Amino acid sequence: MVIAQARAKYATYPSPGASAWVHKHYIELGGQFIETHEKDRRQKIAQKKFESKKRKPVAKKEEKNKGK
């Protein structure tokens, strides 16, 4: 949708101006970009795994306490 609007708005697409407009407009509409650097993606995945492992033992303890 945003690219179609950019093609209608700018005479030449892709161009630096059109690309900047697409990027800005996409963010304004609530779009999110995924991380493309492998190092950063690995760190985020590792962080999510760590947080999920931290939550699991707490949930198990709460279940045991409910039965008593």
C-alpha positions as CSV (number, residue, x, y, z in Angstrom):
1,M,0.0,0.0,0.0
2,V,2.7,2.5,1.0
3,I,4.8,1.6,-2.1
4,A,1.8,2.0,-4.4
5,Q,1.3,5.5,-2.9
6,A,4.9,6.3,-3.4
7,R,4.8,5.3,-7.0
8,A,1.8,7.6,-7.5
9,K,3.4,10.5,-5.7
10,Y,6.9,10.4,-7.2
11,A,7.8,10.4,-10.9
12,T,10.7,7.9,-10.4
13,Y,10.5,5.1,-8.0
14,P,12.8,3.9,-6.4
15,S,14.6,7.1,-5.7
16,P,16.3,8.4,-2.5
17,G,13.4,10.8,-1.8
18,A,10.7,8.2,-2.5
19,S,12.5,5.6,-0.3
20,A,12.8,8.1,2.6
21,W,9.1,9.0,2.3
22,V,8.1,5.3,2.3
23,H,10.3,4.6,5.4
24,K,8.8,7.6,7.2
25,H,5.2,6.9,6.2
26,Y,5.5,3.2,7.1
27,I,6.6,4.1,10.6
28,E,3.8,6.7,11.0
29,L,1.3,3.9,10.1
30,G,2.6,1.8,12.9
31,G,4.9,-0.5,10.8
32,Q,7.9,-2.1,12.4
33,F,11.1,-3.3,10.8
34,I,12.7,-6.5,11.8
35,E,16.4,-6.6,12.8
36,T,18.5,-7.8,9.8
37,H,21.9,-7.9,11.5
38,E,22.5,-11.5,12.5
39,K,24.3,-10.6,15.7
40,D,21.5,-8.4,17.0
41,R,18.8,-11.0,16.0
42,R,20.7,-13.7,17.9
43,Q,20.9,-11.5,21.0
44,K,17.2,-10.8,21.0
45,I,16.4,-14.5,20.5
46,A,18.7,-15.5,23.4
47,Q,17.2,-12.8,25.6
48,K,13.6,-14.1,24.9
49,K,14.7,-17.7,25.7
50,F,16.3,-16.6,28.9
51,E,13.3,-14.7,30.0
52,S,10.9,-17.6,29.2
53,K,13.1,-20.0,31.2
54,K,13.1,-17.6,34.1
55,R,9.3,-17.5,34.1
56,K,8.7,-21.3,34.0
57,P,10.0,-22.2,37.5
58,V,8.0,-19.4,39.1
59,A,4.8,-20.8,37.5
60,K,5.6,-24.3,38.7
61,K,6.1,-23.0,42.3
62,E,2.8,-21.2,42.2
63,E,1.0,-24.3,41.1
64,K,2.5,-26.3,44.0
65,N,1.5,-23.7,46.5
66,K,-2.1,-23.7,45.2
67,G,-2.5,-27.3,46.1
68,K,-1.5,-26.8,49.8
